[in-house]
């Protein structure tokens, strides 16, 4: 089922299955900013990642001597069990709390909410995570939104760029054949802080930038100064990804990383996971601004 929020400038559709953004449009021009799913290429548009990001080693977590099966990207994606609440025309909330089913995959009692809000020309996605257990809780979370790069006879992916706020010397960690994170890094060439996109840029899968010191990037055509700004305050990692030759690019702020090839299965020993104490609520947001 699709749910809609809108304001004077934007209209956004979000599916109840996994709380994925399916569409974000400019109401005056009807321009679409979210990639429209083509199952022959990729069957998602904006997965919500919690409590894991990417591949989990052996698809398992271990806690207090017990093993739990955890799918790639966690338990929100493809999940139809989220509750929904409309809060006015421009705001809605999806929520998942622990259940007998989640406790088979994730060993903690929790509440996870995704709050979508349209404000002026921005879509704000806020994650609210509460530890409802009596023990510390460990998790990762992040975004995976595919932004449309419409291609046609006169427009190629190489006509688009990712602009960084400063002149970055980019080194990207890479994923191995197993889908797990390696220690191998690629030098990614930029021009005055601008990363040109191409059909071959993602041939080795996602570009994963760890321990970043910036909090926004801009997706735009190379001959334009404006585009889409994705802001991600307090996220330590950023991934960029697309299927080679596809007409989208995913901009993925991450709090946490895919498991390393030598990662412990013990969730308390995961090198990039966040810990929050019992009764604590944590929030973190991603904002998409449409520049006009």
C-alpha positions as CSV (number, residue, x, y, z in Angstrom):
1,X,0.0,0.0,0.0
2,X,1.2,3.5,-0.8
3,X,0.9,6.4,1.6
4,X,1.2,10.0,0.5
5,X,2.5,13.2,2.1
6,X,2.6,16.5,0.4
7,X,3.1,20.2,0.9
8,X,3.0,23.3,-1.4
9,X,6.1,22.2,-3.3
10,X,6.6,18.4,-3.1
11,X,4.6,15.2,-3.1
12,X,6.0,11.9,-1.8
13,X,4.8,8.3,-1.9
14,X,6.0,5.7,0.6
15,X,5.1,2.1,0.6
16,X,4.0,0.2,3.7
17,X,6.4,-2.6,2.7
18,X,9.6,-1.7,4.4
19,X,8.6,2.1,4.6
20,X,10.5,2.6,1.3
21,X,10.2,5.9,-0.6
22,X,8.7,5.2,-4.0
23,X,8.4,8.7,-5.4
24,X,9.3,12.3,-4.7
25,X,8.0,14.8,-7.2
26,X,8.1,18.6,-7.8
27,X,4.4,19.5,-7.9
28,X,4.8,22.4,-10.3
29,X,7.0,20.6,-12.9
30,X,6.1,16.9,-12.1
31,X,9.8,16.1,-12.1
32,X,10.6,12.8,-10.4
33,X,13.6,12.6,-8.1
34,X,13.4,8.9,-7.0
35,X,14.3,6.1,-9.3
36,X,11.3,4.1,-10.5
37,X,11.8,0.4,-9.9
38,X,12.7,-1.9,-12.8
39,X,12.8,-5.4,-11.4
40,X,15.1,-6.5,-14.2
41,X,17.7,-4.1,-12.8
42,X,17.0,-3.7,-9.1
43,X,13.8,-4.4,-7.1
44,X,14.1,-1.5,-4.5
45,X,14.1,2.2,-4.5
46,X,15.0,3.3,-0.9
47,X,15.6,0.4,1.6
48,X,15.6,1.4,5.3
49,X,18.6,-0.3,7.0
50,X,18.3,-1.5,10.6
51,X,19.8,-3.1,12.7
52,X,22.4,-4.2,10.1
53,X,24.0,-2.7,7.0
54,X,25.0,-4.8,4.1
55,X,26.1,-8.4,4.4
56,X,26.3,-10.1,7.7
57,X,29.1,-12.6,8.1
58,X,27.6,-16.1,7.7
59,X,24.1,-14.4,7.8
60,X,24.3,-14.8,11.6
61,X,24.6,-12.8,14.8
62,X,25.6,-14.2,18.1
63,X,24.6,-12.8,21.5
64,X,25.0,-14.4,24.9
65,X,25.9,-17.7,23.4
66,X,22.9,-17.9,21.0
67,X,22.8,-17.4,17.2
68,X,20.3,-15.4,15.3
69,X,19.7,-15.3,11.5
70,X,20.0,-11.8,10.1
71,X,19.3,-11.0,6.4
72,X,21.3,-8.5,4.4
73,X,20.4,-4.9,5.5
74,X,18.4,-6.1,8.5
75,X,14.8,-6.6,9.4
76,X,13.0,-3.5,8.1
77,X,13.5,-4.0,4.4
78,X,10.6,-6.0,2.8
79,X,8.8,-6.0,6.1
80,X,5.0,-5.7,6.0
81,X,4.6,-5.6,9.8
82,X,5.3,-1.9,10.3
83,X,2.5,0.1,11.7
84,X,1.5,3.4,10.0
85,X,0.3,6.8,11.3
86,X,-0.5,9.8,9.2
87,X,0.3,13.0,11.1
88,X,-1.2,15.8,8.9
89,X,-0.8,16.1,5.2
90,X,3.0,16.6,5.3
91,X,4.1,14.0,7.9
92,X,3.8,10.3,8.6
93,X,5.3,7.7,10.8
94,X,6.1,4.0,10.3
95,X,7.0,1.9,13.4
96,X,8.2,-1.6,14.2
97,X,8.5,-2.9,17.8
98,X,10.0,-6.2,18.9
99,X,7.9,-9.3,18.5
100,X,8.3,-13.1,18.7
101,X,9.4,-12.9,15.0
102,X,12.0,-10.2,15.5
103,X,13.4,-11.9,18.5
104,X,14.3,-14.8,16.3
105,X,16.5,-12.5,14.2
106,X,17.6,-9.8,16.7
107,X,18.1,-10.4,20.4
108,X,16.8,-7.1,21.8
109,X,13.5,-5.5,22.7
110,X,13.2,-2.2,20.8
111,X,11.1,0.4,19.0
112,X,12.2,1.6,15.6
113,X,10.3,4.5,13.9
114,X,10.9,6.2,10.6
115,X,9.3,9.7,10.5
116,X,8.9,11.3,7.0
117,X,8.3,15.0,6.9
118,X,8.1,17.4,4.0
119,X,9.3,21.0,4.9
120,X,9.5,23.6,2.1
121,X,11.7,21.8,-0.6
122,X,13.1,19.2,1.7
123,X,12.2,15.6,2.6
124,X,13.3,14.7,6.1
125,X,13.7,11.1,7.1
126,X,14.3,10.7,10.8
127,X,15.1,7.4,12.5
128,X,14.0,7.1,16.1
129,X,15.5,4.0,17.9
130,X,14.6,3.1,21.5
131,X,16.2,0.4,23.6
132,X,13.3,-1.2,25.5
133,X,15.4,-3.9,26.9
134,X,17.1,-4.3,30.2
135,X,20.5,-4.7,28.6
136,X,22.6,-2.6,26.2
137,X,21.5,-2.7,22.6
138,X,23.8,-2.8,19.5
139,X,22.8,-1.8,16.0
140,X,23.6,-0.1,12.8
141,X,21.2,2.0,10.7
142,X,21.3,4.0,7.4
143,X,19.7,5.0,4.2
144,X,19.9,3.5,0.7
145,X,17.9,5.9,-1.5
146,X,18.2,5.6,-5.3
147,X,18.0,9.1,-6.9
148,X,16.9,9.3,-10.5
149,X,19.5,10.2,-13.2
150,X,17.1,10.2,-16.2
151,X,19.0,8.9,-19.3
152,X,18.1,9.3,-22.9
153,X,19.7,9.6,-26.3
154,X,21.3,12.9,-25.3
155,X,21.9,12.3,-21.6
156,X,24.5,9.7,-20.2
157,X,25.4,8.9,-16.7
158,X,28.7,10.6,-17.3
159,X,26.7,13.9,-17.5
160,X,26.1,13.6,-13.8
161,X,28.4,14.3,-10.9
162,X,28.6,14.0,-7.1
163,X,29.8,17.2,-5.5
164,X,31.5,17.2,-2.1
165,X,31.6,20.2,0.2
166,X,35.4,20.3,0.2
167,X,38.2,19.0,-2.1
168,X,38.3,15.4,-0.9
169,X,41.0,12.9,-1.6
170,X,38.7,10.0,-1.8
171,X,39.7,6.4,-0.8
172,X,36.9,3.9,-1.0
173,X,36.8,0.6,0.8
174,X,35.6,-2.3,-1.3
175,X,33.5,-5.4,-0.9
176,X,35.0,-8.8,-1.6
177,X,33.4,-11.6,-3.6
178,X,31.7,-12.7,-0.4
179,X,29.9,-9.3,-0.1
180,X,31.9,-8.6,3.1
181,X,34.0,-5.5,3.6
182,X,37.7,-5.8,2.8
183,X,40.6,-3.7,3.9
184,X,41.5,-3.0,0.2
185,X,41.0,0.7,-0.8
186,X,40.6,2.2,-4.2
187,X,41.7,5.7,-5.0
188,X,38.7,7.6,-6.4
189,X,39.7,10.5,-8.6
190,X,37.8,13.8,-8.2
191,X,38.2,17.1,-9.9
192,X,38.1,20.1,-7.5
193,X,35.9,18.1,-5.1
194,X,33.6,16.7,-7.8
195,X,33.2,13.0,-8.6
196,X,32.2,12.3,-12.2
197,X,29.8,9.4,-12.6
198,X,30.3,6.8,-15.3
199,X,29.1,3.4,-16.5
200,X,32.2,1.8,-15.0
201,X,32.5,3.6,-11.6
202,X,30.6,0.9,-9.8
203,X,32.0,-2.1,-11.6
204,X,33.5,-3.2,-8.3
205,X,30.3,-2.6,-6.4
206,X,29.7,0.2,-3.9
207,X,32.2,2.9,-3.0
208,X,32.3,3.0,0.8
209,X,33.9,6.0,2.4
210,X,34.6,5.5,6.1
211,X,35.2,8.0,8.9
212,X,34.1,11.0,6.7
213,X,34.4,14.6,7.8
214,X,31.6,16.1,5.7
215,X,27.8,16.0,6.1
216,X,26.4,16.6,2.7
217,X,26.8,15.8,-1.0
218,X,25.1,17.2,-4.1
219,X,23.9,15.1,-7.1
220,X,23.7,17.3,-10.2
221,X,24.3,17.5,-13.9
222,X,27.9,18.6,-14.6
223,X,26.7,21.7,-16.4
224,X,24.5,22.8,-13.6
225,X,25.2,24.4,-10.2
226,X,22.1,23.1,-8.5
227,X,20.6,19.6,-8.1
228,X,19.7,17.4,-5.1
229,X,21.5,17.9,-1.8
230,X,21.6,15.0,0.6
231,X,22.5,16.0,4.2
232,X,23.5,13.5,6.9
233,X,24.7,15.1,10.1
234,X,26.5,12.8,12.5
235,X,26.8,9.9,10.1
236,X,30.4,8.5,10.1
237,X,30.2,6.7,6.8
238,X,28.9,7.2,3.3
239,X,28.4,4.8,0.4
240,X,27.6,5.5,-3.2
241,X,26.3,2.7,-5.5
242,X,24.5,1.9,-8.7
243,X,24.1,-1.0,-11.0
244,X,26.6,-0.4,-13.8
245,X,24.8,1.6,-16.5
246,X,21.5,2.0,-14.6
247,X,19.9,5.4,-14.5
248,X,20.1,6.1,-10.7
249,X,22.7,6.5,-8.0
250,X,22.2,5.5,-4.4
251,X,23.5,8.0,-1.8
252,X,23.7,6.1,1.5
253,X,24.7,7.7,4.8
254,X,25.6,4.9,7.2
255,X,25.8,4.6,11.0
256,X,27.8,1.3,10.8
257,X,29.3,-0.8,8.1
258,X,28.9,-4.2,6.5
259,X,30.8,-6.9,8.3
260,X,34.5,-7.2,7.6
261,X,35.8,-10.5,6.3
262,X,37.3,-11.2,9.8
263,X,34.4,-9.7,11.8
264,X,33.2,-11.5,14.9
265,X,29.7,-13.0,14.9
266,X,29.2,-11.6,18.4
267,X,27.1,-8.4,18.0
268,X,28.8,-6.8,21.0
269,X,32.1,-7.1,19.2
270,X,31.0,-5.6,15.8
271,X,33.6,-3.0,15.1
272,X,31.2,-0.3,13.7
273,X,27.9,-0.9,15.7
274,X,26.4,1.7,18.0
275,X,25.5,0.8,21.6
276,X,22.7,2.4,23.5
277,X,21.8,1.7,27.1
278,X,18.4,0.5,28.4
279,X,15.6,3.1,28.2
280,X,17.7,5.4,25.9
281,X,16.2,6.8,22.6
282,X,18.5,7.7,19.8
283,X,17.6,9.7,16.7
284,X,19.4,10.5,13.4
285,X,18.1,12.0,10.2
286,X,18.8,12.2,6.5
287,X,17.5,15.2,4.5
288,X,16.9,15.4,0.8
289,X,16.7,19.0,-0.5
290,X,15.5,19.8,-4.0
291,X,17.3,22.9,-5.2
292,X,15.3,25.2,-7.5
